[in-house]
Amino acid sequence: MASTVGRLAASATVRAVKRKFPPRAALVLTPAAVSKIKEILQGKPQFIGLKVGVQQRGCNGLSYTLDYVEEKGKFDEEVMQDGVRVIIDKKAQLTLLGTEMDYVEDKLSAEFVFNNPNIKGTCGCGESFSL
């Protein structure tokens, strides 16, 4: 079973997008996301990467979680891209298929954003979604 630390690695929001092309992988990382993940994990050799999960929360039903992870679980999916590792929890795999994970920083916030073609609706703040 995968071991995680009880604190979130970062915050995340979700956006509904139209699929432009068939999914190449379960999850595709933008260069900004890769860079931020490397920064987050720097100096933390006990963690192999970040783990994306899903939980029931918010006004639209589901929300993504991001945690540090020490090992990959038996049924978890692993995405390796540009030297970073993202583990996808078995419960989140179908919700992420074909999704792009980005990192966006502006004057008011800095967060990972999941550009997801599978979702049917999001709440006003973008923290929860429905399929």
C-alpha positions in Angstrom: 0.0 0.0 0.0 1.3 3.5 -0.9 2.5 5.6 2.0 1.7 9.3 2.0 2.4 12.1 4.4 -0.7 13.6 6.0 -0.3 17.1 4.5 -1.1 18.4 1.0 1.7 19.2 -1.3 -0.2 21.9 -3.1 -3.6 23.2 -4.0 -5.4 22.4 -7.2 -8.4 23.5 -9.3 -10.1 21.9 -12.3 -11.2 23.2 -15.6 -13.6 21.6 -18.1 -12.0 21.6 -21.6 -12.9 20.1 -24.9 -10.6 17.3 -26.1 -8.5 18.4 -29.0 -6.9 15.0 -29.6 -7.0 11.5 -28.3 -5.3 11.0 -24.9 -1.6 10.1 -25.1 -1.3 9.1 -21.5 -3.4 9.0 -18.4 -2.0 12.5 -17.5 0.2 14.9 -19.4 2.3 17.5 -17.5 3.0 21.0 -18.9 6.6 22.3 -18.5 5.3 24.6 -15.7 3.9 21.7 -13.8 7.1 19.7 -14.2 9.2 22.6 -13.0 7.0 23.2 -9.9 7.0 19.5 -9.0 10.8 19.4 -9.2 10.9 22.5 -6.9 8.4 21.0 -4.4 10.4 17.7 -4.2 13.8 19.3 -4.0 15.5 18.4 -0.7 12.9 15.7 0.1 14.6 12.4 -1.0 12.2 10.3 1.1 9.4 11.1 -1.5 9.3 9.5 -5.0 6.9 12.1 -6.4 3.4 13.5 -6.0 0.2 11.5 -5.8 -3.0 12.7 -7.3 -6.2 11.4 -5.7 -9.9 12.2 -5.7 -12.3 12.7 -2.9 -15.9 13.5 -2.4 -16.1 17.2 -1.5 -17.5 20.5 -2.6 -20.7 21.6 -4.2 -20.1 19.6 -7.4 -19.2 16.3 -5.8 -15.5 15.5 -6.4 -12.2 17.2 -5.8 -8.5 16.4 -6.6 -5.9 16.0 -3.9 -2.2 16.3 -4.2 0.1 14.6 -1.6 3.7 13.6 -1.3 4.2 9.9 -1.9 6.9 7.5 -0.7 6.0 4.4 -2.7 3.6 3.4 -5.5 0.6 1.3 -4.5 -0.2 -2.0 -6.3 -3.0 -0.6 -8.4 -1.8 3.0 -8.8 -0.8 4.3 -12.2 2.6 5.9 -12.6 3.3 8.8 -15.0 7.0 9.6 -15.6 7.7 12.8 -17.6 10.8 14.9 -17.9 12.3 13.5 -14.7 9.3 13.8 -12.4 7.0 11.1 -11.2 3.3 11.5 -10.6 1.4 8.6 -9.1 -2.3 8.4 -9.8 -4.5 6.8 -7.1 -6.5 3.9 -8.4 -9.8 5.8 -7.6 -8.7 8.8 -9.6 -7.5 7.0 -12.8 -10.8 7.2 -14.8 -11.4 10.8 -13.8 -8.0 11.9 -15.1 -7.7 10.0 -18.5 -6.5 12.5 -21.1 -6.1 15.4 -18.6 -3.4 18.0 -18.7 -1.8 19.1 -15.4 -0.6 22.6 -15.4 0.8 25.0 -12.9 -0.5 28.6 -13.0 0.8 31.5 -11.0 -0.7 35.0 -11.0 -0.9 38.0 -8.6 -3.6 36.4 -6.4 -2.8 32.6 -6.5 -0.5 29.9 -7.4 -1.9 26.4 -8.0 -1.9 23.3 -10.1 -4.8 23.3 -12.6 -6.2 20.1 -14.1 -7.5 20.8 -17.7 -9.9 17.8 -17.8 -12.0 16.8 -20.9 -14.0 14.3 -18.9 -15.9 16.5 -16.5 -19.4 17.7 -17.1 -19.5 20.6 -14.6 -17.5 22.5 -12.0 -18.4 24.7 -9.1 -17.9 28.5 -9.3 -14.5 28.4 -7.6 -13.2 25.5 -9.7 -12.3 23.3 -6.7 -14.9 20.6 -7.3 -16.3 18.9 -10.4 -18.8 16.3 -11.6 -18.5 13.5 -14.2 
